[in-house]
Amino acid sequence: AINSTTGASSIDIGQMFAPSHWQTVGKAYVVAILPDGAVYLRAADASWSQYDPAHELPASYTGTLSGMLPISLGTANWSVLAGTTFIVGYGLGVGAVADSEMLRSQRYGFVLTLR
């Protein structure tokens, strides 16, 4: 629900892992693509960093995959980010191996566009 005084609302998304990948080590990612094309990734500590192809992708979760990973993006006045698109995905493996595995396997998808 939107707070009528502040315009703030909460956003929760999630990443469902394929049952065949349960109990496998991997990384889950949340990506935000702003209307100007800037790309940001959300780290496990809920901070956002701009995409840098020279570095390993920050992950929202690293560890054993199982079931669904709920991800709260928090409460804010999201209207200032209208047009931003969110993508979630996951890769198998550790470190940069999981990054490239996610991309190679095309295990990601669009989940939300802010209006």
KAZINOR-V529966 format. One record per residue. N is the residue number from 0. PHI is phi in degrees with one decimal (* if undefined). OMEGA is omega as a letter, one per 30 degrees, with the letter a starting at -180 (* if undefined). NEAR is the number of other ideal C-beta (glycine too) atoms within 12 Angstrom. Layout:
BEGIN
{{N:PHI:OMEGA:NEAR} {N:PHI:OMEGA:NEAR}}
END
This chain:
BEGIN
{{0:*:a:10} {1:-95.2:l:15} {2:-73.1:a:14} {3:-68.4:l:9} {4:-83.3:a:7} {5:-101.9:a:14} {6:77.9:a:15} {7:-78.5:l:17} {8:-145.7:l:21} {9:-99.7:l:16} {10:-126.6:l:28} {11:-124.9:l:19} {12:-130.0:l:31} {13:-156.8:l:23} {14:-121.6:l:35} {15:-93.1:l:22} {16:-95.5:l:29} {17:-60.8:l:19} {18:-53.6:l:12} {19:-68.5:l:12} {20:-102.6:l:27} {21:-61.3:a:18} {22:71.6:l:15} {23:-104.4:l:23} {24:-79.2:l:24} {25:-166.6:l:34} {26:-132.6:l:42} {27:-112.6:a:43} {28:-125.7:l:40} {29:-124.9:a:44} {30:-120.7:l:39} {31:-117.9:l:35} {32:-110.3:a:25} {33:-76.5:a:21} {34:-56.6:l:16} {35:-84.2:l:12} {36:94.0:l:13} {37:-64.5:a:19} {38:-117.8:l:25} {39:-125.7:l:28} {40:-119.2:a:34} {41:-96.7:l:34} {42:-87.2:a:24} {43:-61.1:l:21} {44:-85.4:l:12} {45:74.6:l:17} {46:-82.2:l:14} {47:-114.9:l:25} {48:-134.0:a:24} {49:-70.0:a:22} {50:-57.2:l:23} {51:-133.4:a:14} {52:-62.9:l:13} {53:-82.9:a:8} {54:-124.6:l:14} {55:-60.2:l:23} {56:-70.9:l:37} {57:-68.0:a:30} {58:-111.1:l:35} {59:-75.1:l:36} {60:-151.6:l:32} {61:-133.2:l:27} {62:153.3:a:19} {63:-78.6:a:19} {64:-84.4:l:30} {65:-164.1:l:21} {66:61.9:a:17} {67:-124.6:l:19} {68:-104.0:l:30} {69:-74.8:a:17} {70:-132.6:l:32} {71:-93.8:l:16} {72:-85.2:l:28} {73:99.4:a:19} {74:-112.0:a:16} {75:-162.2:l:21} {76:-87.0:a:19} {77:-70.2:a:25} {78:-62.2:l:17} {79:-70.5:l:15} {80:-110.4:l:26} {81:-52.1:a:14} {82:94.7:l:19} {83:-73.7:l:30} {84:-111.7:l:26} {85:-109.7:l:34} {86:-126.0:l:32} {87:-121.5:l:35} {88:-167.1:l:38} {89:-150.7:l:43} {90:-128.4:l:35} {91:-93.9:l:30} {92:113.8:a:24} {93:-119.6:l:19} {94:62.7:a:19} {95:-65.0:l:19} {96:-58.9:l:20} {97:-65.4:l:33} {98:-58.9:a:33} {99:-70.7:l:20} {100:-64.8:l:26} {101:-60.9:a:32} {102:-66.8:a:22} {103:-62.9:a:15} {104:-83.7:a:20} {105:52.8:a:13} {106:-96.9:l:30} {107:-155.7:l:28} {108:-165.6:l:20} {109:-74.6:a:17} {110:-119.8:a:25} {111:-164.7:l:24} {112:-124.1:a:19} {113:-73.8:l:24} {114:-114.5:*:12}}
END
